[in-house]
Amino acid sequence: MTLMTFVYLIAGLVLLVAGAEVLVRGAARLAAQFGIPPLIIGLTVVAFGTSAPETAVSVQASLAGSGDIAIGNVIGSNIANVLLILGATALIAPLVVSRQLIRLDVPIMIGASLVTYALALNGTLSRLDGALLFAGVLAYTLFLIVSSRKEKAAADDEFAEEYGVEQAAKPYAWLINAVLVIAGLVLLVLGSDFLVEGAVSLARALGLSELVIGLTVIAVGTSLPELATSVMAAIRGERDIAVGNIVGSNIFNLLCVLGLAALVSPQPIPVAANALAFDFPVMIAVAIACLPIFFTGYSIARWEGLLFVAYYVAYTTYLVMASTGRPLAEVFGHAVVGYALPLTAVTLLVLATRAWRSQRGQA
């Protein structure tokens, strides 16, 4: 392992975060200057911006023939988004969950997870699979645009406050914003290239598989924009935004990021047997677990956030132990799957049942 490996990793992460921020700011203001409604900008440009690191890394990895990194990045990011980022954000302040999120977006997230798993069961993700996933994100975005027109005024005010778009644009402002967009894209490409190069070198040096590196180091690194957005939203009191950001990002990761990676890959992306047997089911279980947790009082309490973070630590510990051949890995895995998960499921089911009965009694 060389110093350059860590230089590549750190430089890649810094460039990805900076590129995503510059791209979102520039593209959002540029679109607003050309008369594109802020609501549409927020649902498309901003959604792409927070998932731009995942997109850049997975596409770069698929082009470079590192399919495990492309797959692991998306699965790992979705797991980290819920367990680590949403859990850590809930520890800062209890989070509010909107009814629309429970009725619409979380079921869509679960559905997207199941569809992606079904497409990958044959051991590969082909260009046709990628086209189907990408068509799904187009349909989802179109649906959001059509169904959210009633909230346009509120969204305009919120967007203007967030991005500072002025009604009267300054001369040559469009040129500055266009340069920001180009600079953001360049930073994303450079950052993804550095990160993939460093991650592959790190995996080989530590004896870890590229899949494990993608599920852990790269997944957490590319989820930094979501972490920053959710934490800042919680601190500012915009706690519903913190939850919506995570759910929307997970949907976008599966449908757009993985779809694009499969579309541009010169050959079908191979899906490791370990990912199909363990990591995909964990991602699906995490998505399903959101329903009872979100449903208990339409909020995420601090103890639930702590539970999320604890499970992420356990998941990452198991990945590292299993990849390095530690003898306790199998025992640890059985303990989590055989005892901790069922106990948590029963607890959440009881809480959800109580919340449902309480709501019926108030109706």
C-alpha positions as a printed Julia matrix, in Angstrom:
363×3 Matrix{Float64}:
   0.0     0.0     0.0
   1.47    3.35   -1.03
   0.9     6.93    0.02
  -0.51    7.64   -3.44
  -3.41    5.27   -2.74
  -4.62    7.49    0.11
  -3.89   10.62   -1.92
  -6.13    9.3    -4.71
  -8.9     8.41   -2.26
  -8.89   11.72   -0.39
  -8.5    13.8    -3.57
 -11.31   11.85   -5.21
 -13.71   12.43   -2.31
 -12.9    16.14   -2.09
 -13.32   16.65   -5.84
 -16.62   14.72   -5.87
 -18.17   16.77   -3.07
 -16.91   20.06   -4.53
 -18.04   19.1    -8.03
 -21.53   18.16   -6.87
 -21.91   21.46   -4.99
 -20.69   23.58   -7.91
 -22.83   21.66  -10.4
 -26.02   22.04   -8.36
 -25.53   25.76   -7.8
 -24.63   26.56  -11.37
 -27.22   24.36  -13.07
 -30.05   25.46  -10.76
 -29.43   29.17  -11.31
 -28.84   28.71  -15.04
 -32.12   26.82  -15.44
 -33.98   29.47  -13.45
 -32.61   32.22  -15.71
 -34.02   30.44  -18.73
 -37.49   30.3   -17.19
 -37.54   26.7   -16.03
 -39.81   26.48  -12.94
 -37.87   26.1    -9.69
 -39.98   23.09   -8.72
 -38.82   21.21  -11.8
 -35.24   22.29  -11.14
 -35.42   20.97   -7.61
 -36.86   17.63   -8.68
 -34.35   17.1   -11.47
 -31.16   19.18  -11.29
 -30.88   19.18   -7.5
 -31.82   15.5    -7.25
 -29.1    14.68   -9.78
 -26.63   16.91   -7.94
 -26.85   15.1    -4.59
 -26.43   11.75   -6.38
 -23.85   13.03   -8.87
 -20.91   11.41   -7.01
 -22.61    7.99   -7.12
 -23.38    8.52  -10.81
 -19.84    9.56  -11.69
 -18.2     6.71   -9.76
 -20.53    3.95  -10.98
 -20.35    5.05  -14.61
 -16.56    5.38  -14.44
 -16.26    1.99  -12.75
 -18.48    0.27  -15.33
 -16.46    1.8   -18.19
 -13.24    0.63  -16.51
 -14.56   -2.91  -16.14
 -14.88   -2.71  -12.33
 -18.47   -3.9   -12.14
 -18.25   -4.81   -8.45
 -17.46   -1.2    -7.57
 -20.37    0.07   -9.69
 -22.82   -2.34   -8.02
 -21.33   -2.02   -4.53
 -21.39    1.77   -4.7
 -25.15    1.88   -5.31
 -26.12   -0.86   -2.84
 -23.74    0.45   -0.2
 -24.89    4.04   -0.66
 -28.55    3.06   -0.23
 -27.76    1.12    2.94
 -25.55    3.92    4.29
 -28.14    6.58    3.42
 -30.77    4.99    5.65
 -28.8     3.33    8.43
 -25.86    5.71    8.81
 -26.96    9.11    7.5
 -30.64    9.03    8.48
 -29.71    7.42   11.79
 -27.04   10.01   12.57
 -29.4    12.82   11.55
 -32.11   11.49   13.86
 -29.59   11.51   16.71
 -29.15   15.25   16.17
 -32.89   15.92   16.22
 -35.98   13.66   15.96
 -37.15   13.7    12.34
 -40.63   14.36   10.98
 -41.97   12.03    8.27
 -44.68   13.26    5.93
 -47.67   11.06    5.13
 -46.94   11.33    1.39
 -43.52    9.83    1.97
 -45.04    6.77    3.67
 -47.86    6.36    1.16
 -45.88    7.03   -2.04
 -42.11    7.45   -1.95
 -41.11    4.7     0.5
 -43.22    2.09   -1.38
 -41.56    3.28   -4.62
 -38.15    2.89   -2.97
 -39.06   -0.65   -1.9
 -40.42   -1.42   -5.38
 -37.28   -0.08   -7.08
 -35.13   -2.23   -4.77
 -37.14   -5.36   -5.59
 -37.13   -4.68   -9.34
 -33.36   -4.11   -9.37
 -32.83   -7.33   -7.41
 -35.06   -9.26   -9.82
 -33.14   -7.93  -12.84
 -29.82   -8.89  -11.23
 -30.83  -12.45  -10.27
 -29.41  -13.85  -13.51
 -25.97  -12.65  -12.45
 -25.67   -9.62  -14.74
 -27.19   -6.23  -15.48
 -27.49   -5.79  -19.25
 -28.12   -2.66  -21.31
 -31.78   -3.66  -21.52
 -31.91   -3.84  -17.72
 -30.26   -0.42  -17.57
 -32.79    1.0   -20.03
 -35.67   -0.33  -17.93
 -34.24    1.2   -14.75
 -33.56    4.55  -16.43
 -37.08    4.59  -17.88
 -38.29    4.15  -14.32
 -36.54    7.31  -13.09
 -37.95    9.28  -16.03
 -41.47    8.09  -15.18
 -40.94    8.83  -11.47
 -39.68   12.36  -12.16
 -42.53   13.07  -14.56
 -45.04   11.85  -11.99
 -43.54   14.09   -9.31
 -43.66   17.12  -11.59
 -47.31   16.55  -12.49
 -48.47   15.73   -8.94
 -46.57   18.56   -7.26
 -47.86   21.51   -9.28
 -50.26   22.44   -6.47
 -47.29   23.08   -4.18
 -45.46   25.23   -6.71
 -45.72   28.5    -4.78
 -44.29   27.01   -1.59
 -41.55   25.28   -3.54
 -40.65   28.54   -5.32
 -40.14   30.33   -2.0
 -38.12   27.46   -0.52
 -35.95   27.13   -3.63
 -35.28   30.86   -3.82
 -34.23   30.89   -0.16
 -31.98   27.87   -0.62
 -30.23   28.86   -3.84
 -30.56   32.62   -3.77
 -31.97   32.95   -7.3
 -32.76   36.6    -7.88
 -35.63   37.81   -9.99
 -33.41   40.18  -11.96
 -30.33   38.35  -13.11
 -27.11   40.31  -13.38
 -25.51   40.8   -16.82
 -23.47   37.82  -17.96
 -24.75   35.81  -15.0
 -25.7    33.01  -17.38
 -22.07   32.76  -18.54
 -20.83   32.47  -14.95
 -23.38   29.77  -14.2
 -22.51   27.89  -17.39
 -18.84   27.92  -16.34
 -19.89   26.57  -12.94
 -21.77   23.7   -14.6
 -18.76   22.81  -16.76
 -16.4    23.11  -13.79
 -18.66   20.9   -11.7
 -18.74   18.2   -14.37
 -14.94   18.33  -14.75
 -14.47   18.0   -10.99
 -16.88   15.04  -10.89
 -15.07   13.22  -13.68
 -11.65   13.81  -12.09
 -12.92   12.91   -8.63
 -14.55    9.67   -9.77
 -11.41    8.68  -11.67
  -9.19    9.28   -8.61
 -11.6     7.55   -6.24
 -11.98    4.41   -8.37
  -8.2     4.22   -8.89
  -7.51    4.6    -5.17
 -10.26    2.17   -4.15
  -9.01   -0.59   -6.47
  -5.45   -0.13   -5.15
  -6.7    -0.19   -1.55
  -8.74   -3.34   -2.13
  -5.76   -5.17   -3.58
  -3.4    -3.98   -0.83
  -5.72   -5.02    2.03
  -6.86   -8.24    0.41
 -10.44   -6.95    0.3
 -12.68   -7.47   -2.69
 -13.67   -4.54   -4.89
 -17.27   -5.26   -3.88
 -16.51   -4.66   -0.18
 -14.59   -1.46   -0.96
 -17.55   -0.29   -3.06
 -20.0    -1.17   -0.3
 -18.07    0.69    2.39
 -15.39    3.28    1.53
 -16.82    4.46   -1.78
 -20.45    4.19   -0.65
 -19.9     6.42    2.38
 -17.68    8.81    0.42
 -20.18    9.35   -2.37
 -22.98    9.79    0.18
 -21.32   12.86    1.72
 -23.64   15.3    -0.16
 -26.69   13.5     1.27
 -25.1    13.59    4.72
 -24.44   17.32    4.51
 -27.94   18.05    3.18
 -29.76   15.98    5.79
 -27.71   17.19    8.75
 -28.08   20.85    7.75
 -31.83   20.34    7.2
 -32.16   18.84   10.68
 -30.16   21.67   12.27
 -32.29   24.29   10.47
 -35.49   22.59   11.63
 -36.44   21.39    8.11
 -36.67   17.81    9.32
 -39.09   16.55    6.69
 -36.59   17.61    4.01
 -33.89   15.54    5.72
 -35.98   12.37    5.34
 -37.22   13.14    1.83
 -33.66   13.75    0.66
 -32.6    10.24    1.69
 -35.6     8.42    0.22
 -35.42   10.36   -3.04
 -31.68    9.75   -3.31
 -32.14    5.98   -2.85
 -34.74    5.86   -5.62
 -32.47    7.91   -7.89
 -29.44    5.7    -7.11
 -31.21    2.51   -8.14
 -33.06    3.76  -11.2
 -30.73    6.42  -12.63
 -27.22    5.67  -11.35
 -27.35    1.91  -11.84
 -29.4     2.33  -15.01
 -26.83    4.66  -16.56
 -23.94    2.44  -15.47
 -25.53   -0.57  -17.2
 -26.36    1.48  -20.31
 -22.82    2.78  -20.88
 -21.0    -0.4   -19.91
 -19.37   -2.07  -22.94
 -20.56   -5.43  -21.63
 -23.17   -6.6   -19.11
 -22.17   -5.7   -15.55
 -21.52   -8.9   -13.56
 -23.29   -9.12  -10.19
 -21.32  -11.05   -7.56
 -22.97  -14.03   -5.89
 -22.19  -12.51   -2.48
 -24.09   -9.36   -3.42
 -27.14  -11.38   -4.51
 -27.05  -13.59   -1.41
 -26.41  -10.93    1.23
 -26.08   -7.27    0.22
 -29.15   -6.99   -2.02
 -31.38   -8.62    0.66
 -29.93   -6.25    3.31
 -30.71   -3.24    1.09
 -34.28   -4.48    0.57
 -34.72   -5.21    4.29
 -33.49   -1.71    5.16
 -35.96   -0.18    2.7
 -38.86   -2.24    4.1
 -37.84   -1.39    7.68
 -38.48    2.28    6.9
 -42.23    1.69    6.74
 -42.88    0.58   10.36
 -40.26    2.98   11.74
 -41.64    5.94    9.79
 -45.21    4.91   10.62
 -44.72    5.01   14.41
 -46.0     8.5    15.03
 -44.8     9.74   11.62
 -41.39   10.49   13.1
 -37.96    8.97   13.66
 -37.0     9.11   17.33
 -33.44    9.31   18.61
 -33.49    5.7    19.8
 -34.52    4.59   16.31
 -31.67    6.63   14.87
 -29.29    4.93   17.29
 -30.67    1.55   16.19
 -29.99    2.45   12.56
 -26.39    3.48   13.27
 -25.77    0.33   15.35
 -26.99   -1.86   12.5
 -24.73   -0.04   10.05
 -21.72   -0.64   12.31
 -22.7    -4.33   12.55
 -23.16   -4.6     8.77
 -19.78   -2.99    8.02
 -18.05   -5.1    10.66
 -19.44   -8.27    9.11
 -18.35   -7.22    5.61
 -14.76   -6.61    6.71
 -14.6    -9.79    8.82
 -16.02  -11.95    6.04
 -13.78  -10.43    3.37
 -10.6   -10.93    5.41
 -11.52  -14.49    6.38
 -11.87  -13.84   10.11
 -13.12  -17.03   11.86
 -15.77  -15.16   13.88
 -17.44  -13.7    10.78
 -19.92  -16.56   10.38
 -20.84  -16.53   14.09
 -21.27  -12.76   14.02
 -23.45  -12.95   10.91
 -25.69  -15.64   12.44
 -26.06  -13.58   15.62
 -27.21  -10.52   13.68
 -29.51  -12.39   11.3
 -30.84  -14.97   13.79
 -31.36  -12.81   16.87
 -30.96   -9.06   16.42
 -33.01   -8.69   13.23
 -36.03  -10.79   14.39
 -36.08   -8.99   17.75
 -36.02   -5.61   16.0
 -38.75   -6.7    13.57
 -41.05   -7.79   16.41
 -40.42   -4.53   18.3
 -41.18   -2.41   15.23
 -44.31   -4.46   14.46
 -45.63   -3.89   17.99
 -44.92   -0.16   17.79
 -46.54    0.13   14.37
 -49.62   -1.75   15.59
 -49.95    0.56   18.6
 -49.59    3.63   16.38
 -52.23    2.31   13.98
 -54.68    1.59   16.82
 -54.06    5.02   18.32
 -54.83    6.7    15.0
 -58.0     4.66   14.59
 -59.09    5.65   18.09
 -58.6     9.34   17.29
 -60.5     9.1    14.0
